[in-house]
Amino acid sequence: MNLGFIGLGNLGLAVAGRLLERGHQLTVWNRTPAKSAGLEVRVAAAPAEVAAEIVFLCLFDSRAVAEVLNGPQGLLQGKVGGRIVVDLTTNHFREVLPFHLQCREAGVSYLESPVLGSVVPAAKGALTILTSGERDAYDRVRPLLADLGQHLFFLEQPGLASRMKLINNLTLGSFMATLAEALALGEAAGLGREAVLEILGVGGGSSLVLNAKKQKLLSEDFAPHFSSALIYKDLHCLQDLAYECRQPLFTGALVKELYAKTFAAGIEEQDFSAIYRLFKKD
């Protein structure tokens, strides 16, 4: 199938690669065209030139999505009726709502489809995908989502998928920070790094997070799969959700501020498991 794809960051490259592996043809656009190097794709000069019935977005935040949809050379310019936009971006739960309306007014179906998982599961087609939007559009793209995700959840009401993604990232960020602190404490107490991680893996630290990040912690190779800057952004959005719900957010607020410290440390673009460096003794 001929598809459009906009946004070739770490996750976007992995998702685009998976779609190509599954036999789809892609027309892509990225703010930095060089990101498409090595991919057998057609490169468009602007979002408006990504001509395909189904277009995937995988961007940093809602501001980037708004620009891609509504900018001077945006995706919604011109005759675009009948298209489906599948937005894999983790959006702000309020800022995503106008995208549904703007697309509908242009005759486009918008599917808010944030993913759980990062580069490795994306490359294997093992993401979890949460989708809100029109049921008919979802049914049309579900085979494509099945190429990318092992677990698919349809949450029809606009905004619910983004809310659930932020709630998931409360556990993601909190687990990672706790594992990092436990590892640093174990090493300070005289235990070897590998022993600490092995024991946590069959003890209280047993989790998908540790399974995914164990090798990064062992090798201190923090090349980004999902950056600290991204989890910080998501936890900031989560605080807005807690405020709207009049719900306390004790661990989420603390963990967000821990990830804020990665900016001062100059490691915000590294993988979010690099939070370990905030706890580790030099």
C-alpha positions in Angstrom: 0.0 0.0 0.0 1.2 3.5 -0.7 1.3 5.5 2.6 2.4 8.9 3.8 4.7 9.3 6.8 5.7 12.5 8.5 8.2 12.6 11.3 11.5 10.7 11.3 12.7 10.9 14.8 14.0 7.9 16.7 10.5 6.3 16.9 9.4 7.5 13.5 12.4 5.9 11.8 11.7 2.6 13.5 8.0 2.7 12.6 8.7 3.7 9.0 11.2 0.9 8.7 8.7 -1.6 9.9 6.1 -0.4 7.4 8.7 -0.8 4.6 9.6 -4.2 5.9 5.9 -5.2 5.6 5.9 -4.3 1.9 4.4 -0.8 2.0 5.7 2.1 -0.1 6.2 5.4 1.7 6.2 9.1 0.8 7.9 10.9 3.7 8.5 14.4 5.0 10.7 15.4 7.8 11.9 18.9 8.8 15.5 17.6 8.4 15.4 15.8 5.0 18.7 14.0 5.8 16.8 11.8 8.3 15.4 9.8 5.4 18.9 8.8 4.2 19.1 5.0 3.8 15.3 4.5 3.4 13.9 3.5 0.1 11.2 6.2 0.1 10.0 9.1 -1.9 10.8 12.4 -0.1 8.2 15.2 -0.3 9.2 18.9 -0.1 6.4 19.8 2.3 3.6 18.1 4.2 1.1 19.2 1.6 3.0 17.1 -1.0 2.6 13.9 1.0 0.0 12.5 -1.4 -1.4 9.3 0.1 -4.8 8.1 1.3 -3.4 7.2 4.7 -0.8 9.4 6.3 1.0 8.6 9.6 2.3 11.4 11.9 5.0 10.7 14.5 6.1 14.0 15.9 7.5 15.5 19.1 4.4 17.3 20.5 1.1 18.9 19.7 2.7 22.1 18.5 4.5 20.2 15.8 1.3 18.4 14.8 -0.6 21.7 14.6 2.1 23.1 12.3 2.1 20.0 10.0 -1.7 20.0 9.7 -2.4 23.7 9.5 0.9 25.4 8.4 1.3 27.3 5.1 2.3 24.0 3.4 0.3 21.9 5.8 -1.3 18.5 5.2 -4.8 19.9 5.3 -4.2 22.4 2.5 -5.9 21.8 -0.9 -8.2 18.9 -1.9 -7.6 16.3 0.9 -11.1 14.8 1.4 -11.2 11.1 2.0 -7.8 10.8 3.6 -7.1 9.3 7.0 -4.5 10.8 9.3 -3.1 8.3 11.9 -1.3 10.4 14.5 1.2 8.3 16.6 2.3 11.5 18.5 1.9 11.7 22.2 -0.3 14.8 22.3 -1.5 17.0 25.1 -5.0 15.6 26.0 -6.6 19.0 25.4 -4.6 20.2 22.4 -5.4 17.0 20.5 -9.1 17.7 20.4 -9.0 20.5 17.8 -7.2 18.1 15.5 -10.2 15.9 15.3 -12.4 18.9 14.4 -10.0 20.5 11.9 -9.6 17.3 10.0 -13.3 16.6 10.0 -14.0 20.1 8.5 -11.5 19.3 5.8 -13.1 16.0 5.0 -10.3 14.0 6.6 -10.6 11.3 9.3 -8.2 11.8 12.2 -7.2 8.9 14.4 -5.4 9.9 17.6 -3.1 6.8 18.0 -0.3 7.2 20.6 1.9 4.1 21.1 3.3 2.4 24.1 6.8 1.2 23.5 9.8 2.7 21.7 12.4 1.9 19.0 12.9 -1.9 19.7 9.3 -3.0 19.8 8.4 -0.6 16.9 11.0 -2.4 14.7 9.5 -5.8 15.7 5.9 -4.8 15.2 5.3 -5.2 18.9 4.0 -1.8 20.0 0.8 -1.3 21.9 -1.4 1.2 20.1 -4.3 3.2 21.7 -6.7 4.8 19.2 -9.5 7.4 19.5 -11.6 8.6 16.6 -14.1 7.4 14.0 -14.9 3.6 14.1 -15.1 3.3 10.3 -11.7 4.9 9.8 -10.2 2.7 12.5 -11.6 -0.4 10.9 -10.0 0.6 7.6 -6.5 1.2 9.1 -6.6 -1.7 11.6 -4.6 -4.1 9.4 -1.9 -1.4 9.1 -1.9 -0.9 12.9 -1.6 -4.7 13.3 1.6 -4.5 11.2 3.0 -2.2 13.9 1.4 -3.3 17.1 0.9 -6.5 19.1 -1.8 -5.0 21.3 -4.5 -2.7 19.8 -7.0 -0.8 21.9 -9.9 1.3 20.5 -11.0 4.1 22.8 -13.5 5.9 20.6 -14.0 9.2 22.4 -11.5 11.8 21.3 -8.9 12.5 23.9 -9.1 9.2 25.7 -6.2 7.6 23.9 -4.0 10.6 24.8 -5.1 10.5 28.4 -4.4 6.8 28.7 -0.9 7.2 27.1 0.0 9.9 29.7 -1.3 7.7 32.5 0.9 4.8 31.2 3.9 7.1 31.2 3.4 7.9 34.9 4.3 4.2 35.5 7.0 4.2 32.9 8.8 7.2 34.3 8.4 6.2 37.9 9.6 2.7 37.3 12.7 3.9 35.4 13.6 6.4 38.1 13.2 3.9 40.9 15.3 1.3 39.1 18.0 3.9 38.4 18.0 4.9 42.1 18.1 1.3 43.3 21.0 0.4 41.0 23.0 3.4 42.1 22.3 2.6 45.8 23.2 -1.0 45.3 26.6 0.0 43.7 27.3 2.4 46.5 26.6 -0.4 49.0 29.3 -2.5 47.4 27.3 -4.7 45.0 28.2 -5.2 41.4 26.0 -3.6 38.8 25.2 -6.9 37.0 24.3 -8.6 40.3 22.0 -5.8 41.3 20.1 -5.8 38.0 19.9 -9.6 37.9 18.4 -9.8 41.4 16.0 -6.9 40.8 14.9 -8.7 37.6 13.6 -11.6 39.7 12.6 -9.5 42.6 10.8 -6.2 43.2 12.2 -4.7 40.0 10.8 -7.3 37.7 9.1 -5.4 34.9 8.9 -4.6 31.2 10.9 -1.5 31.9 13.9 -3.4 33.4 13.7 -5.9 30.6 13.9 -3.2 28.0 16.6 -1.1 29.7 18.8 -3.6 31.5 21.4 -3.7 28.7 21.6 0.1 28.6 22.1 0.3 32.3 24.8 -2.4 32.2 26.7 -0.8 29.3 25.9 2.9 30.0 25.0 3.2 26.3 22.2 5.7 26.5 21.7 6.3 22.8 18.1 7.5 22.7 15.2 5.2 22.1 12.9 7.4 24.1 14.5 10.5 25.5 14.3 12.2 28.9 13.1 15.3 27.1 10.1 13.3 25.8 9.2 11.7 29.2 9.5 15.2 30.8 7.1 16.6 28.3 4.6 13.8 28.8 4.8 14.1 32.6 4.1 17.8 32.3 1.0 17.0 30.3 0.1 14.5 32.9 0.2 17.1 35.6 -2.3 19.1 33.6 -4.6 16.0 33.5 -4.3 15.5 37.2 -5.2 19.2 37.8 -8.2 18.9 35.5 -9.4 15.8 37.4 -8.7 17.3 40.8 -6.5 14.3 41.5 -3.3 14.4 43.5 -0.1 13.4 41.6 2.5 12.8 44.2 4.9 10.4 42.5 4.3 11.9 39.0 5.2 15.4 40.2 8.4 14.2 41.9 9.5 12.1 38.9 8.8 15.0 36.5 11.2 17.2 38.4 13.9 14.4 38.4 13.7 14.4 34.6 13.9 18.2 34.6 17.3 17.8 36.1 18.5 16.0 33.0 18.4 19.3 31.2 20.8 20.9 33.7 23.0 17.8 33.4 23.0 18.1 29.6 21.6 14.6 29.1 18.0 15.4 28.1 18.4 14.0 24.6 19.8 10.7 25.8 17.6 7.8 26.5 15.4 8.3 29.6 17.2 5.4 31.3 20.2 7.9 31.5 18.4 9.2 34.6 20.7 6.7 36.3 23.5 9.3 35.9 21.7 11.6 38.3 22.0 9.0 41.1 25.4 7.4 40.3 28.4 8.4 42.3 31.4 9.5 40.2 
